[in-house]
Amino acid sequence: MLRRKPTRLELKLDDIEEFESIRKDLETRKKQKEDVDVVGGSDGEGAIGLSSDPKNREQMINDRIGYKPQAKPNNRSSQFGSFEF
């Protein structure tokens, strides 16, 4: 394997300003989302949404990670096709 000298990275003032503006934008979006969640969650759960209902908790986790489960059909024709027994 060939080795090369380490590359020097220089942080410029423009880079710092861009980072700060993006960070502030993300913080304001997060705060707005939390405000909407607090207003929407008026049943006492708040923005965190901790509840004893496992289905509700599972749904919140699925929404957060972007998972959309497909419903499984319970009839035999969907499991085995059009076979006759």
Backbone as XML, in Angstrom:
<?xml version="1.0"?>
<chain id="A" units="angstrom">
  <residue number="1" name="MET">
    <atom name="N" x="0.844" y="-1.167" z="0.000"/>
    <atom name="CA" x="0.000" y="0.000" z="0.000"/>
    <atom name="C" x="0.900" y="1.245" z="0.000"/>
  </residue>
  <residue number="2" name="LEU">
    <atom name="N" x="0.537" y="2.217" z="-0.781"/>
    <atom name="CA" x="1.301" y="3.456" z="-0.834"/>
    <atom name="C" x="0.813" y="4.395" z="0.270"/>
  </residue>
  <residue number="3" name="ARG">
    <atom name="N" x="1.747" y="4.993" z="0.908"/>
    <atom name="CA" x="1.392" y="5.966" z="1.947"/>
    <atom name="C" x="1.627" y="7.362" z="1.398"/>
  </residue>
  <residue number="4" name="ARG">
    <atom name="N" x="0.761" y="8.254" z="1.819"/>
    <atom name="CA" x="0.947" y="9.629" z="1.398"/>
    <atom name="C" x="0.926" y="10.529" z="2.626"/>
  </residue>
  <residue number="5" name="LYS">
    <atom name="N" x="1.409" y="11.712" z="2.436"/>
    <atom name="CA" x="1.449" y="12.656" z="3.546"/>
    <atom name="C" x="0.030" y="13.089" z="3.899"/>
  </residue>
  <residue number="6" name="PRO">
    <atom name="N" x="-0.245" y="13.374" z="5.159"/>
    <atom name="CA" x="-1.591" y="13.815" z="5.550"/>
    <atom name="C" x="-1.981" y="15.123" z="4.864"/>
  </residue>
  <residue number="7" name="THR">
    <atom name="N" x="-3.240" y="15.202" z="4.489"/>
    <atom name="CA" x="-3.742" y="16.407" z="3.844"/>
    <atom name="C" x="-4.092" y="17.430" z="4.903"/>
  </residue>
  <residue number="8" name="ARG">
    <atom name="N" x="-3.701" y="18.637" z="4.685"/>
    <atom name="CA" x="-3.979" y="19.700" z="5.648"/>
    <atom name="C" x="-5.310" y="20.353" z="5.304"/>
  </residue>
  <residue number="9" name="LEU">
    <atom name="N" x="-6.190" y="20.423" z="6.288"/>
    <atom name="CA" x="-7.478" y="21.073" z="6.120"/>
    <atom name="C" x="-7.464" y="22.395" z="6.861"/>
  </residue>
  <residue number="10" name="GLU">
    <atom name="N" x="-7.906" y="23.419" z="6.178"/>
    <atom name="CA" x="-7.938" y="24.738" z="6.798"/>
    <atom name="C" x="-9.384" y="25.172" z="6.954"/>
  </residue>
  <residue number="11" name="LEU">
    <atom name="N" x="-9.724" y="25.598" z="8.148"/>
    <atom name="CA" x="-11.059" y="26.082" z="8.444"/>
    <atom name="C" x="-11.078" y="27.599" z="8.241"/>
  </residue>
  <residue number="12" name="LYS">
    <atom name="N" x="-11.960" y="28.038" z="7.358"/>
    <atom name="CA" x="-12.032" y="29.460" z="7.038"/>
    <atom name="C" x="-13.222" y="30.094" z="7.749"/>
  </residue>
  <residue number="13" name="LEU">
    <atom name="N" x="-13.229" y="31.393" z="7.813"/>
    <atom name="CA" x="-14.300" y="32.127" z="8.467"/>
    <atom name="C" x="-15.634" y="31.892" z="7.772"/>
  </residue>
  <residue number="14" name="ASP">
    <atom name="N" x="-15.627" y="31.787" z="6.465"/>
    <atom name="CA" x="-16.864" y="31.513" z="5.718"/>
    <atom name="C" x="-17.453" y="30.160" z="6.102"/>
  </residue>
  <residue number="15" name="ASP">
    <atom name="N" x="-16.587" y="29.171" z="6.304"/>
    <atom name="CA" x="-17.052" y="27.848" z="6.701"/>
    <atom name="C" x="-17.718" y="27.891" z="8.074"/>
  </residue>
  <residue number="16" name="ILE">
    <atom name="N" x="-17.134" y="28.613" z="8.999"/>
    <atom name="CA" x="-17.693" y="28.729" z="10.346"/>
    <atom name="C" x="-19.049" y="29.429" z="10.294"/>
  </residue>
  <residue number="17" name="GLU">
    <atom name="N" x="-19.140" y="30.496" z="9.519"/>
    <atom name="CA" x="-20.411" y="31.227" z="9.406"/>
    <atom name="C" x="-21.495" y="30.354" z="8.775"/>
  </residue>
  <residue number="18" name="GLU">
    <atom name="N" x="-21.130" y="29.578" z="7.757"/>
    <atom name="CA" x="-22.096" y="28.686" z="7.117"/>
    <atom name="C" x="-22.575" y="27.622" z="8.097"/>
  </residue>
  <residue number="19" name="PHE">
    <atom name="N" x="-21.656" y="27.065" z="8.870"/>
    <atom name="CA" x="-22.014" y="26.064" z="9.864"/>
    <atom name="C" x="-22.973" y="26.644" z="10.900"/>
  </residue>
  <residue number="20" name="GLU">
    <atom name="N" x="-22.674" y="27.821" z="11.401"/>
    <atom name="CA" x="-23.527" y="28.455" z="12.405"/>
    <atom name="C" x="-24.928" y="28.740" z="11.861"/>
  </residue>
  <residue number="21" name="SER">
    <atom name="N" x="-25.018" y="29.192" z="10.608"/>
    <atom name="CA" x="-26.334" y="29.500" z="10.037"/>
    <atom name="C" x="-27.146" y="28.220" z="9.854"/>
  </residue>
  <residue number="22" name="ILE">
    <atom name="N" x="-26.510" y="27.145" z="9.414"/>
    <atom name="CA" x="-27.215" y="25.873" z="9.245"/>
    <atom name="C" x="-27.649" y="25.329" z="10.604"/>
  </residue>
  <residue number="23" name="ARG">
    <atom name="N" x="-26.782" y="25.436" z="11.607"/>
    <atom name="CA" x="-27.113" y="24.944" z="12.945"/>
    <atom name="C" x="-28.290" y="25.716" z="13.531"/>
  </residue>
  <residue number="24" name="LYS">
    <atom name="N" x="-28.303" y="27.036" z="13.369"/>
    <atom name="CA" x="-29.418" y="27.839" z="13.876"/>
    <atom name="C" x="-30.712" y="27.495" z="13.154"/>
  </residue>
  <residue number="25" name="ASP">
    <atom name="N" x="-30.625" y="27.264" z="11.845"/>
    <atom name="CA" x="-31.806" y="26.886" z="11.069"/>
    <atom name="C" x="-32.374" y="25.556" z="11.566"/>
  </residue>
  <residue number="26" name="LEU">
    <atom name="N" x="-31.501" y="24.584" z="11.791"/>
    <atom name="CA" x="-31.963" y="23.290" z="12.292"/>
    <atom name="C" x="-32.568" y="23.402" z="13.690"/>
  </residue>
  <residue number="27" name="GLU">
    <atom name="N" x="-31.985" y="24.244" z="14.531"/>
    <atom name="CA" x="-32.531" y="24.433" z="15.878"/>
    <atom name="C" x="-33.913" y="25.073" z="15.830"/>
  </residue>
  <residue number="28" name="THR">
    <atom name="N" x="-34.103" y="26.043" z="14.937"/>
    <atom name="CA" x="-35.421" y="26.677" z="14.851"/>
    <atom name="C" x="-36.454" y="25.696" z="14.311"/>
  </residue>
  <residue number="29" name="ARG">
    <atom name="N" x="-36.064" y="24.866" z="13.338"/>
    <atom name="CA" x="-36.991" y="23.852" z="12.821"/>
    <atom name="C" x="-37.361" y="22.858" z="13.911"/>
  </residue>
  <residue number="30" name="LYS">
    <atom name="N" x="-36.369" y="22.434" z="14.694"/>
    <atom name="CA" x="-36.616" y="21.475" z="15.774"/>
    <atom name="C" x="-37.541" y="22.090" z="16.826"/>
  </residue>
  <residue number="31" name="LYS">
    <atom name="N" x="-37.311" y="23.361" z="17.148"/>
    <atom name="CA" x="-38.143" y="24.028" z="18.147"/>
    <atom name="C" x="-39.574" y="24.169" z="17.633"/>
  </residue>
  <residue number="32" name="GLN">
    <atom name="N" x="-39.742" y="24.522" z="16.347"/>
    <atom name="CA" x="-41.081" y="24.635" z="15.782"/>
    <atom name="C" x="-41.787" y="23.287" z="15.800"/>
  </residue>
  <residue number="33" name="LYS">
    <atom name="N" x="-41.054" y="22.229" z="15.483"/>
    <atom name="CA" x="-41.650" y="20.894" z="15.486"/>
    <atom name="C" x="-42.060" y="20.497" z="16.905"/>
  </residue>
  <residue number="34" name="GLU">
    <atom name="N" x="-41.229" y="20.808" z="17.882"/>
    <atom name="CA" x="-41.568" y="20.502" z="19.272"/>
    <atom name="C" x="-42.789" y="21.302" z="19.714"/>
  </residue>
  <residue number="35" name="ASP">
    <atom name="N" x="-42.874" y="22.564" z="19.293"/>
    <atom name="CA" x="-44.037" y="23.379" z="19.640"/>
    <atom name="C" x="-45.306" y="22.784" z="19.052"/>
  </residue>
  <residue number="36" name="VAL">
    <atom name="N" x="-45.234" y="22.312" z="17.812"/>
    <atom name="CA" x="-46.397" y="21.699" z="17.169"/>
    <atom name="C" x="-46.764" y="20.405" z="17.892"/>
  </residue>
  <residue number="37" name="ASP">
    <atom name="N" x="-45.761" y="19.613" z="18.282"/>
    <atom name="CA" x="-46.019" y="18.364" z="18.991"/>
    <atom name="C" x="-46.654" y="18.632" z="20.352"/>
  </residue>
  <residue number="38" name="VAL">
    <atom name="N" x="-46.193" y="19.655" z="21.054"/>
    <atom name="CA" x="-46.748" y="19.972" z="22.364"/>
    <atom name="C" x="-48.186" y="20.444" z="22.221"/>
  </residue>
  <residue number="39" name="VAL">
    <atom name="N" x="-48.469" y="21.260" z="21.229"/>
    <atom name="CA" x="-49.834" y="21.731" z="21.012"/>
    <atom name="C" x="-50.716" y="20.575" z="20.556"/>
  </residue>
  <residue number="40" name="GLY">
    <atom name="N" x="-50.200" y="19.699" z="19.708"/>
    <atom name="CA" x="-50.970" y="18.570" z="19.200"/>
    <atom name="C" x="-51.173" y="17.496" z="20.246"/>
  </residue>
  <residue number="41" name="GLY">
    <atom name="N" x="-50.247" y="17.353" z="21.160"/>
    <atom name="CA" x="-50.346" y="16.315" z="22.183"/>
    <atom name="C" x="-50.965" y="16.840" z="23.453"/>
  </residue>
  <residue number="42" name="SER">
    <atom name="N" x="-52.173" y="17.332" z="23.389"/>
    <atom name="CA" x="-52.818" y="17.941" z="24.546"/>
    <atom name="C" x="-53.402" y="16.917" z="25.501"/>
  </residue>
  <residue number="43" name="ASP">
    <atom name="N" x="-53.220" y="15.601" z="25.246"/>
    <atom name="CA" x="-53.772" y="14.586" z="26.120"/>
    <atom name="C" x="-52.864" y="14.292" z="27.312"/>
  </residue>
  <residue number="44" name="GLY">
    <atom name="N" x="-51.847" y="15.113" z="27.537"/>
    <atom name="CA" x="-51.001" y="14.982" z="28.704"/>
    <atom name="C" x="-49.705" y="14.245" z="28.451"/>
  </residue>
  <residue number="45" name="GLU">
    <atom name="N" x="-49.503" y="13.715" z="27.280"/>
    <atom name="CA" x="-48.287" y="12.974" z="26.999"/>
    <atom name="C" x="-47.129" y="13.897" z="26.659"/>
  </residue>
  <residue number="46" name="GLY">
    <atom name="N" x="-47.390" y="15.071" z="26.170"/>
    <atom name="CA" x="-46.331" y="16.006" z="25.827"/>
    <atom name="C" x="-45.670" y="15.653" z="24.520"/>
  </residue>
  <residue number="47" name="ALA">
    <atom name="N" x="-44.497" y="16.246" z="24.272"/>
    <atom name="CA" x="-43.803" y="16.032" z="23.014"/>
    <atom name="C" x="-43.097" y="14.688" z="22.968"/>
  </residue>
  <residue number="48" name="ILE">
    <atom name="N" x="-42.792" y="14.119" z="24.124"/>
    <atom name="CA" x="-42.067" y="12.858" z="24.138"/>
    <atom name="C" x="-42.987" y="11.720" z="23.744"/>
  </residue>
  <residue number="49" name="GLY">
    <atom name="N" x="-44.199" y="11.737" z="24.209"/>
    <atom name="CA" x="-45.174" y="10.736" z="23.816"/>
    <atom name="C" x="-44.987" y="9.403" z="24.523"/>
  </residue>
  <residue number="50" name="LEU">
    <atom name="N" x="-44.548" y="9.419" z="25.773"/>
    <atom name="CA" x="-44.399" y="8.178" z="26.508"/>
    <atom name="C" x="-45.764" y="7.737" z="26.998"/>
  </residue>
  <residue number="51" name="SER">
    <atom name="N" x="-46.140" y="6.545" z="26.632"/>
    <atom name="CA" x="-47.427" y="6.030" z="27.075"/>
    <atom name="C" x="-47.288" y="4.551" z="27.383"/>
  </residue>
  <residue number="52" name="SER">
    <atom name="N" x="-48.282" y="4.019" z="28.069"/>
    <atom name="CA" x="-48.248" y="2.616" z="28.421"/>
    <atom name="C" x="-48.772" y="1.737" z="27.288"/>
  </residue>
  <residue number="53" name="ASP">
    <atom name="N" x="-49.352" y="2.340" z="26.262"/>
    <atom name="CA" x="-49.888" y="1.582" z="25.142"/>
    <atom name="C" x="-48.750" y="1.176" z="24.201"/>
  </residue>
  <residue number="54" name="PRO">
    <atom name="N" x="-48.435" y="-0.117" z="24.105"/>
    <atom name="CA" x="-47.295" y="-0.523" z="23.259"/>
    <atom name="C" x="-47.536" y="-0.291" z="21.769"/>
  </residue>
  <residue number="55" name="LYS">
    <atom name="N" x="-48.778" y="-0.373" z="21.312"/>
    <atom name="CA" x="-49.046" y="-0.141" z="19.882"/>
    <atom name="C" x="-48.780" y="1.313" z="19.522"/>
  </residue>
  <residue number="56" name="ASN">
    <atom name="N" x="-49.194" y="2.242" z="20.392"/>
    <atom name="CA" x="-48.952" y="3.659" z="20.141"/>
    <atom name="C" x="-47.453" y="3.940" z="20.123"/>
  </residue>
  <residue number="57" name="ARG">
    <atom name="N" x="-46.722" y="3.342" z="21.064"/>
    <atom name="CA" x="-45.275" y="3.536" z="21.128"/>
    <atom name="C" x="-44.617" y="2.963" z="19.868"/>
  </residue>
  <residue number="58" name="GLU">
    <atom name="N" x="-45.063" y="1.785" z="19.452"/>
    <atom name="CA" x="-44.517" y="1.162" z="18.246"/>
    <atom name="C" x="-44.799" y="2.017" z="17.012"/>
  </residue>
  <residue number="59" name="GLN">
    <atom name="N" x="-45.993" y="2.600" z="16.940"/>
    <atom name="CA" x="-46.351" y="3.463" z="15.813"/>
    <atom name="C" x="-45.461" y="4.705" z="15.788"/>
  </residue>
  <residue number="60" name="MET">
    <atom name="N" x="-45.197" y="5.290" z="16.956"/>
    <atom name="CA" x="-44.339" y="6.476" z="17.018"/>
    <atom name="C" x="-42.918" y="6.135" z="16.565"/>
  </residue>
  <residue number="61" name="ILE">
    <atom name="N" x="-42.424" y="4.977" z="16.974"/>
    <atom name="CA" x="-41.075" y="4.565" z="16.564"/>
    <atom name="C" x="-41.037" y="4.342" z="15.056"/>
  </residue>
  <residue number="62" name="ASN">
    <atom name="N" x="-42.054" y="3.680" z="14.517"/>
    <atom name="CA" x="-42.107" y="3.444" z="13.074"/>
    <atom name="C" x="-42.158" y="4.754" z="12.303"/>
  </residue>
  <residue number="63" name="ASP">
    <atom name="N" x="-42.921" y="5.732" z="12.800"/>
    <atom name="CA" x="-42.979" y="7.038" z="12.143"/>
    <atom name="C" x="-41.618" y="7.727" z="12.184"/>
  </residue>
  <residue number="64" name="ARG">
    <atom name="N" x="-40.941" y="7.611" z="13.321"/>
    <atom name="CA" x="-39.664" y="8.290" z="13.484"/>
    <atom name="C" x="-38.604" y="7.730" z="12.540"/>
  </residue>
  <residue number="65" name="ILE">
    <atom name="N" x="-38.581" y="6.407" z="12.354"/>
    <atom name="CA" x="-37.561" y="5.807" z="11.500"/>
    <atom name="C" x="-38.012" y="5.660" z="10.060"/>
  </residue>
  <residue number="66" name="GLY">
    <atom name="N" x="-39.277" y="5.978" z="9.770"/>
    <atom name="CA" x="-39.761" y="5.939" z="8.400"/>
    <atom name="C" x="-40.196" y="4.563" z="7.944"/>
  </residue>
  <residue number="67" name="TYR">
    <atom name="N" x="-40.525" y="3.684" z="8.870"/>
    <atom name="CA" x="-40.951" y="2.326" z="8.532"/>
    <atom name="C" x="-42.462" y="2.288" z="8.404"/>
  </residue>
  <residue number="68" name="LYS">
    <atom name="N" x="-42.934" y="1.763" z="7.289"/>
    <atom name="CA" x="-44.368" y="1.657" z="7.054"/>
    <atom name="C" x="-44.689" y="0.182" z="6.834"/>
  </residue>
  <residue number="69" name="PRO">
    <atom name="N" x="-45.084" y="-0.525" z="7.888"/>
    <atom name="CA" x="-45.355" y="-1.965" z="7.736"/>
    <atom name="C" x="-46.598" y="-2.222" z="6.895"/>
  </residue>
  <residue number="70" name="GLN">
    <atom name="N" x="-46.528" y="-3.295" z="6.114"/>
    <atom name="CA" x="-47.674" y="-3.691" z="5.299"/>
    <atom name="C" x="-48.522" y="-4.668" z="6.102"/>
  </residue>
  <residue number="71" name="ALA">
    <atom name="N" x="-49.829" y="-4.528" z="5.988"/>
    <atom name="CA" x="-50.735" y="-5.419" z="6.703"/>
    <atom name="C" x="-50.649" y="-6.819" z="6.105"/>
  </residue>
  <residue number="72" name="LYS">
    <atom name="N" x="-50.632" y="-7.821" z="6.976"/>
    <atom name="CA" x="-50.557" y="-9.199" z="6.512"/>
    <atom name="C" x="-51.971" y="-9.757" z="6.389"/>
  </residue>
  <residue number="73" name="PRO">
    <atom name="N" x="-52.337" y="-10.278" z="5.221"/>
    <atom name="CA" x="-53.668" y="-10.870" z="5.080"/>
    <atom name="C" x="-53.744" y="-12.195" z="5.835"/>
  </residue>
  <residue number="74" name="ASN">
    <atom name="N" x="-54.936" y="-12.512" z="6.371"/>
    <atom name="CA" x="-55.093" y="-13.697" z="7.195"/>
    <atom name="C" x="-55.825" y="-14.837" z="6.496"/>
  </residue>
  <residue number="75" name="ASN">
    <atom name="N" x="-56.176" y="-14.674" z="5.238"/>
    <atom name="CA" x="-56.910" y="-15.752" z="4.581"/>
    <atom name="C" x="-55.944" y="-16.692" z="3.866"/>
  </residue>
  <residue number="76" name="ARG">
    <atom name="N" x="-56.387" y="-17.938" z="3.656"/>
    <atom name="CA" x="-55.514" y="-18.963" z="3.072"/>
    <atom name="C" x="-55.189" y="-18.693" z="1.611"/>
  </residue>
  <residue number="77" name="SER">
    <atom name="N" x="-56.105" y="-18.112" z="0.873"/>
    <atom name="CA" x="-55.849" y="-17.896" z="-0.549"/>
    <atom name="C" x="-54.688" y="-16.926" z="-0.756"/>
  </residue>
  <residue number="78" name="SER">
    <atom name="N" x="-54.517" y="-15.979" z="0.142"/>
    <atom name="CA" x="-53.392" y="-15.059" z="0.006"/>
    <atom name="C" x="-52.080" y="-15.711" z="0.401"/>
  </residue>
  <residue number="79" name="GLN">
    <atom name="N" x="-52.150" y="-16.718" z="1.289"/>
    <atom name="CA" x="-50.920" y="-17.382" z="1.730"/>
    <atom name="C" x="-50.473" y="-18.446" z="0.734"/>
  </residue>
  <residue number="80" name="PHE">
    <atom name="N" x="-51.414" y="-19.181" z="0.158"/>
    <atom name="CA" x="-51.060" y="-20.293" z="-0.697"/>
    <atom name="C" x="-51.445" y="-20.089" z="-2.160"/>
  </residue>
  <residue number="81" name="GLY">
    <atom name="N" x="-51.921" y="-18.939" z="-2.520"/>
    <atom name="CA" x="-52.323" y="-18.692" z="-3.891"/>
    <atom name="C" x="-53.718" y="-19.245" z="-4.138"/>
  </residue>
  <residue number="82" name="SER">
    <atom name="N" x="-53.935" y="-19.814" z="-5.302"/>
    <atom name="CA" x="-55.269" y="-20.302" z="-5.645"/>
    <atom name="C" x="-55.346" y="-21.831" z="-5.574"/>
  </residue>
  <residue number="83" name="PHE">
    <atom name="N" x="-54.510" y="-22.440" z="-4.724"/>
    <atom name="CA" x="-54.566" y="-23.887" z="-4.565"/>
    <atom name="C" x="-55.847" y="-24.300" z="-3.852"/>
  </residue>
  <residue number="84" name="GLU">
    <atom name="N" x="-56.397" y="-25.431" z="-4.226"/>
    <atom name="CA" x="-57.603" y="-25.927" z="-3.579"/>
    <atom name="C" x="-57.232" y="-27.125" z="-2.721"/>
  </residue>
  <residue number="85" name="PHE">
    <atom name="N" x="-57.820" y="-27.220" z="-1.543"/>
    <atom name="CA" x="-57.525" y="-28.317" z="-0.625"/>
    <atom name="C" x="-58.651" y="-29.299" z="-0.592"/>
  </residue>
</chain>
